[in-house]
Amino acid sequence: MAPEMDLVAVLVQQGGSLTLPVPVAPREAALLEALAHGAPPPGWVSLISSLTVALGGTVRHIEFDADDDGALQCSLILNDSHKRLPCGCGEGLLIALGQQLPIRSSAAALGIRGVDLNCDEQTADQAVERLRWALDSASADDFRPQ
């Protein structure tokens, strides 16, 4: 059996220059790729939404945050933004894309994990090199909830 590869989905700020590398499992990466090409979301994505509604809630958006150790965490933000349901980073992306929900990131997550590709301050080659360094220096364990 081949070892499982750690893959990364790179989120790009809408209308901005910030990126956030998010580790995903190979299966999650394949599902994200399929969603990007118009495939329907996996059945469990609709199930999560239906269960949330049945329990009197609504998933408003997903949010990436960093814990005290700098590990990336993901939560489904419910109803009035006071209720959070922790989930895996790849799972959160699948739910957000499958249900067309906004994806947000805290300032802490962007400050620790984000990479600014603003080419006004640096050349494009330097920006790409900084992103490559950020991806190479992070391990999947840095992003997994404890």
mmCIF file of the C-alpha atoms, coordinates in Angstrom:
data_MODEL
# 
_entry.id   MODEL 
# 
loop_
_atom_site.group_PDB 
_atom_site.id 
_atom_site.type_symbol 
_atom_site.label_atom_id 
_atom_site.label_alt_id 
_atom_site.label_comp_id 
_atom_site.label_asym_id 
_atom_site.label_entity_id 
_atom_site.label_seq_id 
_atom_site.pdbx_PDB_ins_code 
_atom_site.Cartn_x 
_atom_site.Cartn_y 
_atom_site.Cartn_z 
_atom_site.occupancy 
_atom_site.B_iso_or_equiv 
_atom_site.pdbx_formal_charge 
_atom_site.auth_seq_id 
_atom_site.auth_comp_id 
_atom_site.auth_asym_id 
_atom_site.auth_atom_id 
_atom_site.pdbx_PDB_model_num 
ATOM 1   C CA . MET A 1 1   ? 0.000   0.000  0.000   1.00 0.00 ? 1   MET A CA 1 
ATOM 2   C CA . ALA A 1 2   ? 1.417   3.384  -0.980  1.00 0.00 ? 2   ALA A CA 1 
ATOM 3   C CA . PRO A 1 3   ? 1.808   6.008  1.762   1.00 0.00 ? 3   PRO A CA 1 
ATOM 4   C CA . GLU A 1 4   ? -0.889  8.673  1.841   1.00 0.00 ? 4   GLU A CA 1 
ATOM 5   C CA . MET A 1 5   ? 0.301   11.949 0.332   1.00 0.00 ? 5   MET A CA 1 
ATOM 6   C CA . ASP A 1 6   ? -0.477  15.256 1.982   1.00 0.00 ? 6   ASP A CA 1 
ATOM 7   C CA . LEU A 1 7   ? -1.995  17.653 -0.529  1.00 0.00 ? 7   LEU A CA 1 
ATOM 8   C CA . VAL A 1 8   ? -2.733  21.352 -0.218  1.00 0.00 ? 8   VAL A CA 1 
ATOM 9   C CA . ALA A 1 9   ? -5.635  23.439 -1.490  1.00 0.00 ? 9   ALA A CA 1 
ATOM 10  C CA . VAL A 1 10  ? -4.617  27.075 -1.804  1.00 0.00 ? 10  VAL A CA 1 
ATOM 11  C CA . LEU A 1 11  ? -7.398  29.550 -1.059  1.00 0.00 ? 11  LEU A CA 1 
ATOM 12  C CA . VAL A 1 12  ? -7.000  32.968 -2.670  1.00 0.00 ? 12  VAL A CA 1 
ATOM 13  C CA . GLN A 1 13  ? -8.572  36.068 -1.152  1.00 0.00 ? 13  GLN A CA 1 
ATOM 14  C CA . GLN A 1 14  ? -11.393 37.406 -3.301  1.00 0.00 ? 14  GLN A CA 1 
ATOM 15  C CA . GLY A 1 15  ? -10.229 40.703 -4.743  1.00 0.00 ? 15  GLY A CA 1 
ATOM 16  C CA . GLY A 1 16  ? -7.015  40.581 -2.730  1.00 0.00 ? 16  GLY A CA 1 
ATOM 17  C CA . SER A 1 17  ? -3.534  39.172 -2.653  1.00 0.00 ? 17  SER A CA 1 
ATOM 18  C CA . LEU A 1 18  ? -3.636  36.894 0.405   1.00 0.00 ? 18  LEU A CA 1 
ATOM 19  C CA . THR A 1 19  ? -3.550  33.127 0.122   1.00 0.00 ? 19  THR A CA 1 
ATOM 20  C CA . LEU A 1 20  ? -4.145  30.444 2.712   1.00 0.00 ? 20  LEU A CA 1 
ATOM 21  C CA . PRO A 1 21  ? -2.687  26.957 2.162   1.00 0.00 ? 21  PRO A CA 1 
ATOM 22  C CA . VAL A 1 22  ? -5.105  24.325 3.502   1.00 0.00 ? 22  VAL A CA 1 
ATOM 23  C CA . PRO A 1 23  ? -3.991  20.682 3.803   1.00 0.00 ? 23  PRO A CA 1 
ATOM 24  C CA . VAL A 1 24  ? -6.412  18.126 2.392   1.00 0.00 ? 24  VAL A CA 1 
ATOM 25  C CA . ALA A 1 25  ? -6.408  14.356 2.154   1.00 0.00 ? 25  ALA A CA 1 
ATOM 26  C CA . PRO A 1 26  ? -6.125  12.774 -1.316  1.00 0.00 ? 26  PRO A CA 1 
ATOM 27  C CA . ARG A 1 27  ? -9.809  11.797 -1.322  1.00 0.00 ? 27  ARG A CA 1 
ATOM 28  C CA . GLU A 1 28  ? -10.829 15.322 -0.329  1.00 0.00 ? 28  GLU A CA 1 
ATOM 29  C CA . ALA A 1 29  ? -8.617  16.731 -3.075  1.00 0.00 ? 29  ALA A CA 1 
ATOM 30  C CA . ALA A 1 30  ? -10.279 14.471 -5.649  1.00 0.00 ? 30  ALA A CA 1 
ATOM 31  C CA . LEU A 1 31  ? -13.753 15.502 -4.450  1.00 0.00 ? 31  LEU A CA 1 
ATOM 32  C CA . LEU A 1 32  ? -12.788 19.200 -4.495  1.00 0.00 ? 32  LEU A CA 1 
ATOM 33  C CA . GLU A 1 33  ? -11.498 18.809 -8.050  1.00 0.00 ? 33  GLU A CA 1 
ATOM 34  C CA . ALA A 1 34  ? -14.724 17.098 -9.110  1.00 0.00 ? 34  ALA A CA 1 
ATOM 35  C CA . LEU A 1 35  ? -16.807 19.884 -7.520  1.00 0.00 ? 35  LEU A CA 1 
ATOM 36  C CA . ALA A 1 36  ? -14.750 22.471 -9.392  1.00 0.00 ? 36  ALA A CA 1 
ATOM 37  C CA . HIS A 1 37  ? -15.695 20.719 -12.628 1.00 0.00 ? 37  HIS A CA 1 
ATOM 38  C CA . GLY A 1 38  ? -19.430 20.657 -11.888 1.00 0.00 ? 38  GLY A CA 1 
ATOM 39  C CA . ALA A 1 39  ? -19.887 17.294 -10.187 1.00 0.00 ? 39  ALA A CA 1 
ATOM 40  C CA . PRO A 1 40  ? -22.514 17.147 -7.445  1.00 0.00 ? 40  PRO A CA 1 
ATOM 41  C CA . PRO A 1 41  ? -21.236 17.214 -3.862  1.00 0.00 ? 41  PRO A CA 1 
ATOM 42  C CA . PRO A 1 42  ? -20.931 13.950 -1.943  1.00 0.00 ? 42  PRO A CA 1 
ATOM 43  C CA . GLY A 1 43  ? -24.158 12.847 -0.247  1.00 0.00 ? 43  GLY A CA 1 
ATOM 44  C CA . TRP A 1 44  ? -22.849 13.508 3.251   1.00 0.00 ? 44  TRP A CA 1 
ATOM 45  C CA . VAL A 1 45  ? -22.533 17.244 2.445   1.00 0.00 ? 45  VAL A CA 1 
ATOM 46  C CA . SER A 1 46  ? -26.298 17.506 1.901   1.00 0.00 ? 46  SER A CA 1 
ATOM 47  C CA . LEU A 1 47  ? -26.855 15.317 4.953   1.00 0.00 ? 47  LEU A CA 1 
ATOM 48  C CA . ILE A 1 48  ? -24.887 17.727 7.183   1.00 0.00 ? 48  ILE A CA 1 
ATOM 49  C CA . SER A 1 49  ? -26.978 20.640 5.917   1.00 0.00 ? 49  SER A CA 1 
ATOM 50  C CA . SER A 1 50  ? -30.259 18.728 6.335   1.00 0.00 ? 50  SER A CA 1 
ATOM 51  C CA . LEU A 1 51  ? -29.371 17.610 9.865   1.00 0.00 ? 51  LEU A CA 1 
ATOM 52  C CA . THR A 1 52  ? -28.417 21.139 10.849  1.00 0.00 ? 52  THR A CA 1 
ATOM 53  C CA . VAL A 1 53  ? -31.759 22.467 9.587   1.00 0.00 ? 53  VAL A CA 1 
ATOM 54  C CA . ALA A 1 54  ? -33.647 19.628 11.312  1.00 0.00 ? 54  ALA A CA 1 
ATOM 55  C CA . LEU A 1 55  ? -31.990 20.639 14.591  1.00 0.00 ? 55  LEU A CA 1 
ATOM 56  C CA . GLY A 1 56  ? -33.101 24.243 14.109  1.00 0.00 ? 56  GLY A CA 1 
ATOM 57  C CA . GLY A 1 57  ? -29.910 25.682 12.689  1.00 0.00 ? 57  GLY A CA 1 
ATOM 58  C CA . THR A 1 58  ? -28.349 26.869 9.485   1.00 0.00 ? 58  THR A CA 1 
ATOM 59  C CA . VAL A 1 59  ? -24.736 26.760 8.382   1.00 0.00 ? 59  VAL A CA 1 
ATOM 60  C CA . ARG A 1 60  ? -23.904 30.385 7.525   1.00 0.00 ? 60  ARG A CA 1 
ATOM 61  C CA . HIS A 1 61  ? -20.260 29.975 6.449   1.00 0.00 ? 61  HIS A CA 1 
ATOM 62  C CA . ILE A 1 62  ? -17.067 28.145 7.281   1.00 0.00 ? 62  ILE A CA 1 
ATOM 63  C CA . GLU A 1 63  ? -14.156 29.784 9.007   1.00 0.00 ? 63  GLU A CA 1 
ATOM 64  C CA . PHE A 1 64  ? -10.488 28.954 9.275   1.00 0.00 ? 64  PHE A CA 1 
ATOM 65  C CA . ASP A 1 65  ? -8.728  29.961 12.466  1.00 0.00 ? 65  ASP A CA 1 
ATOM 66  C CA . ALA A 1 66  ? -5.431  29.212 14.176  1.00 0.00 ? 66  ALA A CA 1 
ATOM 67  C CA . ASP A 1 67  ? -5.173  27.677 17.630  1.00 0.00 ? 67  ASP A CA 1 
ATOM 68  C CA . ASP A 1 68  ? -2.669  28.772 20.271  1.00 0.00 ? 68  ASP A CA 1 
ATOM 69  C CA . ASP A 1 69  ? -0.010  26.549 18.700  1.00 0.00 ? 69  ASP A CA 1 
ATOM 70  C CA . GLY A 1 70  ? -0.601  27.968 15.206  1.00 0.00 ? 70  GLY A CA 1 
ATOM 71  C CA . ALA A 1 71  ? -2.379  24.870 13.860  1.00 0.00 ? 71  ALA A CA 1 
ATOM 72  C CA . LEU A 1 72  ? -5.054  25.605 11.279  1.00 0.00 ? 72  LEU A CA 1 
ATOM 73  C CA . GLN A 1 73  ? -8.572  24.723 12.373  1.00 0.00 ? 73  GLN A CA 1 
ATOM 74  C CA . CYS A 1 74  ? -11.907 24.858 10.577  1.00 0.00 ? 74  CYS A CA 1 
ATOM 75  C CA . SER A 1 75  ? -15.417 25.366 11.924  1.00 0.00 ? 75  SER A CA 1 
ATOM 76  C CA . LEU A 1 76  ? -18.893 25.518 10.508  1.00 0.00 ? 76  LEU A CA 1 
ATOM 77  C CA . ILE A 1 77  ? -20.418 28.768 11.728  1.00 0.00 ? 77  ILE A CA 1 
ATOM 78  C CA . LEU A 1 78  ? -24.076 28.268 12.592  1.00 0.00 ? 78  LEU A CA 1 
ATOM 79  C CA . ASN A 1 79  ? -27.008 30.673 12.842  1.00 0.00 ? 79  ASN A CA 1 
ATOM 80  C CA . ASP A 1 80  ? -25.971 33.913 14.507  1.00 0.00 ? 80  ASP A CA 1 
ATOM 81  C CA . SER A 1 81  ? -22.203 33.229 14.352  1.00 0.00 ? 81  SER A CA 1 
ATOM 82  C CA . HIS A 1 82  ? -22.068 32.342 18.052  1.00 0.00 ? 82  HIS A CA 1 
ATOM 83  C CA . LYS A 1 83  ? -22.317 28.613 17.447  1.00 0.00 ? 83  LYS A CA 1 
ATOM 84  C CA . ARG A 1 84  ? -19.315 26.820 15.962  1.00 0.00 ? 84  ARG A CA 1 
ATOM 85  C CA . LEU A 1 85  ? -19.085 23.203 14.901  1.00 0.00 ? 85  LEU A CA 1 
ATOM 86  C CA . PRO A 1 86  ? -15.460 22.067 14.477  1.00 0.00 ? 86  PRO A CA 1 
ATOM 87  C CA . CYS A 1 87  ? -14.670 20.006 11.391  1.00 0.00 ? 87  CYS A CA 1 
ATOM 88  C CA . GLY A 1 88  ? -11.660 18.945 9.374   1.00 0.00 ? 88  GLY A CA 1 
ATOM 89  C CA . CYS A 1 89  ? -10.199 21.520 6.997   1.00 0.00 ? 89  CYS A CA 1 
ATOM 90  C CA . GLY A 1 90  ? -10.900 19.454 3.875   1.00 0.00 ? 90  GLY A CA 1 
ATOM 91  C CA . GLU A 1 91  ? -14.382 18.596 5.103   1.00 0.00 ? 91  GLU A CA 1 
ATOM 92  C CA . GLY A 1 92  ? -15.103 22.280 5.684   1.00 0.00 ? 92  GLY A CA 1 
ATOM 93  C CA . LEU A 1 93  ? -14.023 23.131 2.141   1.00 0.00 ? 93  LEU A CA 1 
ATOM 94  C CA . LEU A 1 94  ? -16.238 20.374 0.728   1.00 0.00 ? 94  LEU A CA 1 
ATOM 95  C CA . ILE A 1 95  ? -19.232 21.584 2.724   1.00 0.00 ? 95  ILE A CA 1 
ATOM 96  C CA . ALA A 1 96  ? -18.641 25.213 1.721   1.00 0.00 ? 96  ALA A CA 1 
ATOM 97  C CA . LEU A 1 97  ? -18.223 24.433 -1.966  1.00 0.00 ? 97  LEU A CA 1 
ATOM 98  C CA . GLY A 1 98  ? -20.977 21.818 -2.031  1.00 0.00 ? 98  GLY A CA 1 
ATOM 99  C CA . GLN A 1 99  ? -23.484 24.143 -0.346  1.00 0.00 ? 99  GLN A CA 1 
ATOM 100 C CA . GLN A 1 100 ? -22.101 27.352 -1.933  1.00 0.00 ? 100 GLN A CA 1 
ATOM 101 C CA . LEU A 1 101 ? -21.266 28.875 1.444   1.00 0.00 ? 101 LEU A CA 1 
ATOM 102 C CA . PRO A 1 102 ? -18.823 31.720 2.077   1.00 0.00 ? 102 PRO A CA 1 
ATOM 103 C CA . ILE A 1 103 ? -15.339 30.755 3.246   1.00 0.00 ? 103 ILE A CA 1 
ATOM 104 C CA . ARG A 1 104 ? -13.753 33.094 5.785   1.00 0.00 ? 104 ARG A CA 1 
ATOM 105 C CA . SER A 1 105 ? -10.502 33.219 7.658   1.00 0.00 ? 105 SER A CA 1 
ATOM 106 C CA . SER A 1 106 ? -9.625  34.866 10.936  1.00 0.00 ? 106 SER A CA 1 
ATOM 107 C CA . ALA A 1 107 ? -6.849  37.422 11.118  1.00 0.00 ? 107 ALA A CA 1 
ATOM 108 C CA . ALA A 1 108 ? -4.945  34.957 13.319  1.00 0.00 ? 108 ALA A CA 1 
ATOM 109 C CA . ALA A 1 109 ? -5.027  32.241 10.655  1.00 0.00 ? 109 ALA A CA 1 
ATOM 110 C CA . LEU A 1 110 ? -3.934  34.649 7.943   1.00 0.00 ? 110 LEU A CA 1 
ATOM 111 C CA . GLY A 1 111 ? -1.252  36.113 10.190  1.00 0.00 ? 111 GLY A CA 1 
ATOM 112 C CA . ILE A 1 112 ? 0.240   32.709 10.964  1.00 0.00 ? 112 ILE A CA 1 
ATOM 113 C CA . ARG A 1 113 ? -0.543  30.678 7.854   1.00 0.00 ? 113 ARG A CA 1 
ATOM 114 C CA . GLY A 1 114 ? -1.389  33.239 5.172   1.00 0.00 ? 114 GLY A CA 1 
ATOM 115 C CA . VAL A 1 115 ? 0.928   34.303 2.389   1.00 0.00 ? 115 VAL A CA 1 
ATOM 116 C CA . ASP A 1 116 ? 0.629   37.730 0.782   1.00 0.00 ? 116 ASP A CA 1 
ATOM 117 C CA . LEU A 1 117 ? 1.213   37.611 -2.966  1.00 0.00 ? 117 LEU A CA 1 
ATOM 118 C CA . ASN A 1 118 ? 1.055   41.401 -3.336  1.00 0.00 ? 118 ASN A CA 1 
ATOM 119 C CA . CYS A 1 119 ? 3.351   42.067 -6.280  1.00 0.00 ? 119 CYS A CA 1 
ATOM 120 C CA . ASP A 1 120 ? 3.617   45.788 -5.468  1.00 0.00 ? 120 ASP A CA 1 
ATOM 121 C CA . GLU A 1 121 ? 6.011   44.939 -2.658  1.00 0.00 ? 121 GLU A CA 1 
ATOM 122 C CA . GLN A 1 122 ? 7.823   42.076 -4.310  1.00 0.00 ? 122 GLN A CA 1 
ATOM 123 C CA . THR A 1 123 ? 8.305   40.470 -7.668  1.00 0.00 ? 123 THR A CA 1 
ATOM 124 C CA . ALA A 1 124 ? 6.008   37.676 -8.776  1.00 0.00 ? 124 ALA A CA 1 
ATOM 125 C CA . ASP A 1 125 ? 8.927   35.232 -8.518  1.00 0.00 ? 125 ASP A CA 1 
ATOM 126 C CA . GLN A 1 126 ? 9.514   36.235 -4.893  1.00 0.00 ? 126 GLN A CA 1 
ATOM 127 C CA . ALA A 1 127 ? 5.808   35.845 -4.099  1.00 0.00 ? 127 ALA A CA 1 
ATOM 128 C CA . VAL A 1 128 ? 5.704   32.366 -5.623  1.00 0.00 ? 128 VAL A CA 1 
ATOM 129 C CA . GLU A 1 129 ? 8.898   31.422 -3.800  1.00 0.00 ? 129 GLU A CA 1 
ATOM 130 C CA . ARG A 1 130 ? 7.413   32.610 -0.481  1.00 0.00 ? 130 ARG A CA 1 
ATOM 131 C CA . LEU A 1 131 ? 4.276   30.534 -1.094  1.00 0.00 ? 131 LEU A CA 1 
ATOM 132 C CA . ARG A 1 132 ? 6.428   27.510 -2.010  1.00 0.00 ? 132 ARG A CA 1 
ATOM 133 C CA . TRP A 1 133 ? 8.465   27.990 1.183   1.00 0.00 ? 133 TRP A CA 1 
ATOM 134 C CA . ALA A 1 134 ? 5.276   28.223 3.282   1.00 0.00 ? 134 ALA A CA 1 
ATOM 135 C CA . LEU A 1 135 ? 3.940   25.013 1.757   1.00 0.00 ? 135 LEU A CA 1 
ATOM 136 C CA . ASP A 1 136 ? 7.238   23.165 2.099   1.00 0.00 ? 136 ASP A CA 1 
ATOM 137 C CA . SER A 1 137 ? 7.817   24.228 5.710   1.00 0.00 ? 137 SER A CA 1 
ATOM 138 C CA . ALA A 1 138 ? 4.350   23.212 6.923   1.00 0.00 ? 138 ALA A CA 1 
ATOM 139 C CA . SER A 1 139 ? 3.367   19.682 7.723   1.00 0.00 ? 139 SER A CA 1 
ATOM 140 C CA . ALA A 1 140 ? -0.142  18.299 7.699   1.00 0.00 ? 140 ALA A CA 1 
ATOM 141 C CA . ASP A 1 141 ? 0.080   17.925 11.481  1.00 0.00 ? 141 ASP A CA 1 
ATOM 142 C CA . ASP A 1 142 ? 0.326   21.720 11.744  1.00 0.00 ? 142 ASP A CA 1 
ATOM 143 C CA . PHE A 1 143 ? -3.202  21.957 10.364  1.00 0.00 ? 143 PHE A CA 1 
ATOM 144 C CA . ARG A 1 144 ? -4.971  19.079 12.101  1.00 0.00 ? 144 ARG A CA 1 
ATOM 145 C CA . PRO A 1 145 ? -7.235  19.850 15.080  1.00 0.00 ? 145 PRO A CA 1 
ATOM 146 C CA . GLN A 1 146 ? -5.827  18.560 18.343  1.00 0.00 ? 146 GLN A CA 1 
# 
